[in-house]
Amino acid sequence: SGQHETLLDALQSRINGLTTDFVNRDDPSQRARLAADRQKALQELDRLRTQVAADRAALSDLSEQARRAGVPAGWLR
């Protein structure tokens, strides 16, 4: 999950950079390329957010199973 969250941060930074580049370009072909790159990055961001949510749910479920089984709280870390 930590790896996915790091990727989310990096991807958000990339999207921010692409957005800034898009706004500052006058050339229509460059703007079109930047818009396409930004759209791909936004799709990847959505995919990663879904994965992070799934990771968190799985971790929460594992913690709950361990608690029910009597595993000490710090053991899973």
N, C-alpha and C positions, 0 to 999 in steps of 0.2 A: 504494500500500500504506500509506503514511504517513497518508493521509486516512482510509482505512478503520480504521486502528488508533486514530486520534483519535476517530472515531465509536464504536468499541468502548468506549473509556474513558468517553465521555459517556453511552452507553447503559447501561453498568454502573452509573454513578452514578445514573441515572434509576431503574434497577431497585432499587438500594439504598434510594433515597428512597421509592419506592412500597411496598417491603417494610416500611419503618419506619412509613409512614402507615397501612398495613393493620393492623399490630400495635396501633397506638395508637387505632384507631377502634372505637367500640362499635356504631354504626349499621350494621345488616346491609346496607342498600342501598348505603351508601358503601363498605363492605368488598367487596361484590360488584363494584362498579365498579372499585375499586382492583385487585382480583384479576384482572379481565379486562384492564385496562391493563398489569398486570405480565406476564400471559401473552403478550400481543402483543409486549411489549418483549423477553421471553425468546426468542420466535420470531425476532424481528429480530436479536437477539444471535447466535443460532445461524447465521442466514443470513450475517451479517457475518463471523463466524469462518471460515466456509467460504470466503468471498471472500478474506479475508486469507491463508488457507492457499494458495489458488489463485494469488494475487498473488505470494507468496513462491516458489512452485514455478516460476512463469513467469519470475521474475527470476533465479532460480538457473539455469534452463535457458538463458536469454539469456546469462548470464555464462559458462556452460560453452561455449556456441556461440562466443562472442567469443574465449574463451581458445584454443579449437581453431583459430580463424581467425587467431590471432596478434595480436589487438587488444590494445594495452597495457592493463593492469588499471585504471588510473585514468581511462581514456577514457570509460567508461560512466557515470561519476558526474556 
